[in-house]
Amino acid sequence: MAKCVVEKLGDLKNLVGQEIATSNWFEITQERINRFAEATEDRQWIHVDRERAKNESPYGTTIAHGFLTLALLSPLMKDSLEIRDGIRMGINYGLNRVRFPSAVPAGSRIRSRLTLQSLREVTDAMEVTWSATLEVEGAQKPCCVAEWVVRYYEH
C-alpha cells in the first residue's frame, strides 16, 4: 500500500473504518534492542544475551522488547501517513488496549498497518483512534496489536 496522503485532517472523516496506511519494512537490529535495553534499564537476557538466548530461548535468538515495538508506532506512522496542512501538533494521548501476540527476533523486519477506527472532536483538537497492527515479515501472527489514541491540534 502506498503512503496515505490527505490534504487536511478533516479529510480523514471519509476513511473511518478503513485500513488506510501500511508502512515500509523496518529492521529491528540487535544494536537497537541493546540501546532500548539501556534506555529503559530492561536488560533481561532474552533481549541482550545472544549466546544464552541461542541456547535457552524458545526463539533461538534474542528478541525485541514488546515496548520497543510499541514505541516504533510513531515513526512507522510518519512513514505511512501524511496530513499536509492544518496540523500544529500531534500528541500521543494513550492506548486503550495493547497485546504482543508474537516475538520479534533480532534482525527481523516489522511494519505497521493502520486502520482508522474513529474521529471525535474535543476541545481545540481532533481525537483519532487508530487500530494498529505490527507485523513481522514472514510471521503468521502480528507482534503487536494496539488501539492507539492520538490528538491532533490544528492551526
DOPAFI-657729 format. One record per residue (C-alpha): x, y, z; residue number from 0. Coordinates in steps of 0.2 Angstrom, whole numbers, plus 5000, padded with zeros to 4 digits. Example, Ala and Ser with C-alpha at 12.3 -4.5 7.8 and 13.67 -1.06 7.14 Angstrom:
% residues 2
     xx     yy     zz    nr
   5062   4978   5039     0
   5068   4995   5036     1
% end
This chain:
% residues 155
     xx     yy     zz    nr
   5000   5000   5000     0
   5007   5017   4995     1
   5009   5031   5008     2
   4992   5039   5013     3
   4992   5057   5009     4
   4977   5068   5014     5
   4977   5087   5012     6
   4968   5091   5029     7
   4964   5082   5045     8
   4945   5083   5041     9
   4948   5073   5025    10
   4951   5058   5037    11
   4932   5058   5040    12
   4929   5049   5024    13
   4941   5035   5029    14
   4934   5029   5046    15
   4933   5010   5046    16
   4946   5008   5033    17
   4964   5002   5033    18
   4972   5017   5026    19
   4991   5015   5029    20
   5005   5002   5028    21
   5022   5007   5032    22
   5038   5001   5024    23
   5048   4987   5032    24
   5059   4992   5047    25
   5073   4981   5053    26
   5075   4978   5072    27
   5093   4976   5074    28
   5102   4969   5090    29
   5110   4986   5092    30
   5093   4995   5093    31
   5087   4982   5105    32
   5103   4985   5116    33
   5100   5004   5115    34
   5082   5001   5121    35
   5088   4990   5135    36
   5100   5003   5141    37
   5087   5017   5140    38
   5074   5008   5149    39
   5085   4998   5161    40
   5077   4982   5155    41
   5092   4971   5151    42
   5083   4954   5153    43
   5094   4941   5145    44
   5081   4936   5132    45
   5084   4953   5124    46
   5103   4956   5126    47
   5112   4940   5129    48
   5114   4932   5112    49
   5123   4916   5117    50
   5111   4912   5131    51
   5096   4916   5120    52
   5103   4904   5107    53
   5104   4890   5120    54
   5089   4893   5131    55
   5076   4904   5122    56
   5062   4896   5113    57
   5066   4908   5099    58
   5084   4903   5097    59
   5090   4921   5097    60
   5087   4937   5106    61
   5070   4946   5104    62
   5065   4964   5104    63
   5056   4971   5119    64
   5037   4972   5117    65
   5038   4990   5122    66
   5051   4994   5109    67
   5039   4988   5095    68
   5026   4998   5103    69
   5037   5014   5103    70
   5040   5012   5085    71
   5022   5016   5081    72
   5026   5034   5079    73
   5040   5033   5066    74
   5030   5019   5057    75
   5015   5030   5056    76
   5026   5045   5050    77
   5032   5033   5036    78
   5015   5029   5030    79
   5003   5044   5033    80
   5005   5062   5029    81
   4992   5076   5033    82
   4999   5090   5023    83
   4990   5105   5030    84
   4982   5112   5046    85
   4991   5101   5059    86
   5000   5111   5073    87
   5005   5096   5083    88
   5000   5078   5086    89
   5000   5071   5104    90
   5001   5053   5109    91
   4985   5053   5120    92
   4986   5035   5125    93
   4982   5017   5122    94
   4966   5008   5125    95
   4972   4991   5123    96
   4989   4983   5118    97
   4994   4965   5116    98
   5010   4957   5110    99
   5005   4940   5102   100
   5022   4935   5095   101
   5040   4939   5097   102
   5051   4950   5086   103
   5068   4941   5084   104
   5083   4952   5082   105
   5087   4955   5064   106
   5068   4954   5059   107
   5059   4967   5049   108
   5042   4974   5055   109
   5029   4986   5048   110
   5013   4994   5053   111
   4996   4993   5046   112
   4984   5007   5052   113
   4965   5007   5052   114
   4956   5022   5056   115
   4944   5017   5070   116
   4936   5034   5074   117
   4937   5053   5075   118
   4930   5064   5088   119
   4931   5082   5091   120
   4937   5088   5108   121
   4942   5105   5114   122
   4954   5113   5102   123
   4959   5096   5094   124
   4953   5081   5084   125
   4955   5064   5093   126
   4959   5050   5082   127
   4958   5032   5087   128
   4969   5020   5077   129
   4969   5001   5076   130
   4987   4997   5074   131
   4994   4980   5069   132
   5013   4977   5068   133
   5018   4963   5058   134
   5035   4953   5057   135
   5040   4949   5040   136
   5036   4931   5036   137
   5027   4928   5053   138
   5009   4921   5054   139
   5004   4931   5069   140
   5007   4950   5072   141
   5019   4955   5085   142
   5009   4969   5092   143
   4991   4975   5091   144
   4985   4991   5099   145
   4971   5003   5099   146
   4980   5020   5099   147
   4973   5037   5103   148
   4981   5052   5095   149
   4975   5070   5097   150
   4979   5082   5083   151
   4979   5101   5086   152
   4975   5112   5071   153
   4982   5129   5067   154
% end
